Amino acid sequence: MKLRELLSGRNDFENLNNIKKLITSSKKYEPSYENWKHAHELLIFSTPRQKTWLIATIKRLYCILDDVSRDAPHIAWSMSKESLVTDDKVSIEVRQHENTERTGLIDISDKHKSWLYSKNLFNTKSVEKAVIEFIEQAMIFTRRKKHDIEHGR
């Protein structure tokens, strides 16, 4: 570890609740529709120094970077449900590419390309499938379930 790393940053990662709550600082966060406490999370990249989270609400997908060499995690980008889902189906392309033995690269639509992911986090299914299912769960199935409950189904 370099001296400047010891003098700046933090000793540990932020806890998951605080990671999820971070989305409320986004200019695009809509408190009347989104609830950070009910947001879904998917860890896509993890090393001893960095983590990348996808956090999804019923209205938005957020990408959050937590790098312990920085003072705090930050929102790298976000996308609206309308840009991700059409007719209750995920309408963006999610593609993975090779990078190293331990990491791959993932494109989440044409807007967010070459994000690192940790291969060991996706042993049971591909990262592509995991991200698509994650978006479906947060933005489609959750909305359907809420609608069914409200209408006594």
C-alpha positions as CSV (number, residue, x, y, z in Angstrom):
1,M,0.0,0.0,0.0
2,K,1.3,3.4,-1.0
3,L,1.7,6.2,1.6
4,R,-0.8,8.5,-0.1
5,E,-3.4,5.6,0.1
6,L,-2.8,5.4,3.9
7,L,-3.3,9.2,4.3
8,S,-6.4,9.5,2.2
9,G,-9.6,7.4,1.8
10,R,-11.1,5.0,4.2
11,N,-10.3,1.8,5.9
12,D,-13.3,-0.2,4.8
13,F,-16.2,-0.2,2.3
14,E,-19.5,1.5,3.0
15,N,-22.3,-0.7,4.4
16,L,-25.0,-1.8,2.0
17,N,-27.7,0.3,3.5
18,N,-25.6,3.5,3.0
19,I,-24.8,2.4,-0.5
20,K,-28.5,2.1,-1.3
21,K,-29.3,5.4,0.5
22,L,-26.7,7.2,-1.6
23,I,-29.1,7.1,-4.6
24,T,-31.2,9.7,-2.7
25,S,-28.5,12.3,-3.5
26,S,-29.0,11.9,-7.2
27,K,-30.7,14.8,-9.0
28,K,-32.8,12.2,-10.8
29,Y,-34.0,10.4,-7.7
30,E,-37.8,10.6,-7.3
31,P,-38.8,10.1,-3.7
32,S,-42.5,10.0,-4.6
33,Y,-41.8,6.8,-6.7
34,E,-38.5,5.4,-5.5
35,N,-37.7,4.1,-2.1
36,W,-34.1,3.3,-1.3
37,K,-35.0,0.9,1.5
38,H,-36.8,-1.3,-1.1
39,A,-34.1,-1.0,-3.8
40,H,-32.5,-4.1,-5.2
41,E,-28.7,-4.5,-5.3
42,L,-26.3,-6.5,-7.4
43,L,-22.6,-6.5,-6.7
44,I,-20.8,-6.9,-10.1
45,F,-17.2,-6.1,-9.2
46,S,-15.2,-6.7,-6.0
47,T,-11.6,-6.4,-5.1
48,P,-10.0,-5.6,-1.7
49,R,-10.0,-1.9,-2.7
50,Q,-13.1,-1.4,-4.9
51,K,-16.7,-2.5,-5.4
52,T,-19.2,-1.7,-8.1
53,W,-22.9,-2.0,-7.3
54,L,-25.9,-1.9,-9.5
55,I,-28.8,-0.5,-7.4
56,A,-32.3,-0.6,-8.9
57,T,-35.5,0.9,-7.9
58,I,-38.8,0.6,-9.6
59,K,-37.9,3.7,-11.7
60,R,-34.1,3.8,-12.1
61,L,-30.9,1.8,-12.4
62,Y,-27.9,3.3,-10.6
63,C,-24.2,2.3,-10.8
64,I,-22.3,3.1,-7.6
65,L,-18.5,2.9,-7.2
66,D,-17.1,2.3,-3.8
67,D,-13.4,2.8,-3.8
68,V,-11.8,2.9,-0.3
69,S,-9.0,5.2,-1.6
70,R,-11.7,7.9,-2.0
71,D,-13.5,9.7,0.8
72,A,-16.9,8.2,-0.1
73,P,-18.7,6.1,-2.7
74,H,-20.3,7.9,-5.6
75,I,-22.9,7.4,-8.3
76,A,-21.1,6.8,-11.6
77,W,-24.3,6.9,-13.7
78,S,-28.0,6.1,-13.8
79,M,-30.6,5.1,-16.3
80,S,-34.4,5.5,-16.3
81,K,-36.7,2.6,-16.5
82,E,-38.0,3.9,-19.8
83,S,-34.6,3.6,-21.3
84,L,-34.2,0.0,-20.0
85,V,-37.7,-1.6,-20.3
86,T,-40.3,-1.6,-23.1
87,D,-43.6,-3.5,-22.9
88,D,-42.5,-5.2,-19.7
89,K,-39.3,-6.6,-21.2
90,V,-35.7,-5.5,-20.8
91,S,-35.1,-3.8,-24.1
92,I,-31.4,-3.0,-23.8
93,E,-28.5,-5.2,-24.8
94,V,-26.2,-6.4,-22.1
95,R,-23.0,-7.9,-23.4
96,Q,-19.9,-9.3,-21.7
97,H,-16.4,-9.3,-23.0
98,E,-13.2,-11.0,-21.9
99,N,-10.6,-8.9,-20.0
100,T,-8.4,-11.0,-17.7
101,E,-8.5,-14.3,-15.9
102,R,-10.4,-12.8,-13.0
103,T,-12.3,-9.9,-14.6
104,G,-14.5,-9.3,-17.6
105,L,-16.1,-6.3,-19.1
106,I,-19.8,-5.7,-19.4
107,D,-21.7,-3.3,-21.6
108,I,-25.1,-2.2,-20.2
109,S,-26.7,-0.7,-23.3
110,D,-24.7,1.4,-25.7
111,K,-24.4,4.1,-23.1
112,H,-22.4,2.3,-20.4
113,K,-19.6,0.2,-21.9
114,S,-16.7,-1.7,-20.6
115,W,-17.5,-1.8,-16.9
116,L,-15.4,-4.3,-15.0
117,Y,-17.1,-7.3,-13.4
118,S,-15.6,-10.0,-11.2
119,K,-16.0,-13.4,-12.8
120,N,-16.1,-15.2,-9.4
121,L,-19.4,-13.4,-8.6
122,F,-21.1,-15.0,-11.5
123,N,-20.4,-18.7,-11.2
124,T,-23.9,-20.0,-11.5
125,K,-25.0,-17.8,-14.4
126,S,-23.5,-15.4,-16.8
127,V,-23.2,-11.7,-15.9
128,E,-25.4,-10.8,-18.8
129,K,-28.2,-13.1,-17.6
130,A,-27.8,-11.9,-14.0
131,V,-28.0,-8.2,-14.9
132,I,-31.1,-8.8,-17.1
133,E,-32.8,-10.8,-14.4
134,F,-31.9,-8.2,-11.9
135,I,-33.5,-5.4,-13.9
136,E,-36.6,-7.6,-14.5
137,Q,-36.9,-8.3,-10.8
138,A,-36.6,-4.7,-9.7
139,M,-38.5,-2.9,-12.4
140,I,-41.0,-5.4,-13.9
141,F,-41.9,-8.1,-11.4
142,T,-41.8,-5.8,-8.4
143,R,-44.2,-3.4,-10.2
144,R,-46.5,-6.3,-11.2
145,K,-46.5,-7.7,-7.6
146,K,-47.4,-4.2,-6.2
147,H,-50.2,-3.8,-8.8
148,D,-51.6,-7.3,-8.0
149,I,-51.6,-6.6,-4.3
150,E,-53.3,-3.2,-4.8
151,H,-56.0,-4.9,-6.9
152,G,-56.5,-7.9,-4.6
153,R,-55.0,-10.5,-6.9
